[in-house]
Amino acid sequence: MRLAHIATLAAAVAGLVLVGCDDTTSAPKADSKPAAVKSTAPAAPADAAPTAEQTALLGKLRSIKPELTLKEDRALRRADSVCDDVRAGKDAATLAKNANFRYSGGTAGQLTNAQGAQIVDAVKATICK
């Protein structure tokens, strides 16, 4: 009798384990891609010519450090982020620090705080009016 109860209990546990393996209720697999995030920036074709404001900004960035503009599209995206900080009302020290962080690295190397402030001034004077 005791053996019958153990066998019944084992069968019930095995059934629950199998039900728990249903793929329809499991979390997404690790290789699944996250949903795309829609950008708030206006989309421009990759081969579109820069606007007059963007060209002016690139010239100012080149005068600060030529390596800042080796990848113009990246420099312009970073400038958009600097402009977002300006619009958010961040103080001058934070703006310079954030610009320094955004533009430092790669071929540009480490920038100084003064260069970060110059970048902010260039962005304000051109694309972030």
Stockholm file with secondary structure:
# STOCKHOLM 1.0

chainA/1-129         MRLAHIATLAAAVAGLVLVGCDDTTSAPKADSKPAAVKSTAPAAPADAAPTAEQTALLGKLRSIKPELTLKEDRALRRADSVCDDVRAGKDAATLAKNANFRYSGGTAGQLTNAQGAQIVDAVKATICK
#=GR chainA/1-129 SS CHHHHHHHHHHHHHHHHHHTTCGGGSCCCTTSCCCCCCCSSCCCCTTCCCCHHHHHHHHHHHHHCGGGGSSHHHHHHHHHHHHHHHHTTCCHHHHHHHHHHHHCSGGGCCCCHHHHHHHHHHHHHHTCC
#=GC SS_cons         CHHHHHHHHHHHHHHHHHHTTCGGGSCCCTTSCCCCCCCSSCCCCTTCCCCHHHHHHHHHHHHHCGGGGSSHHHHHHHHHHHHHHHHTTCCHHHHHHHHHHHHCSGGGCCCCHHHHHHHHHHHHHHTCC
//
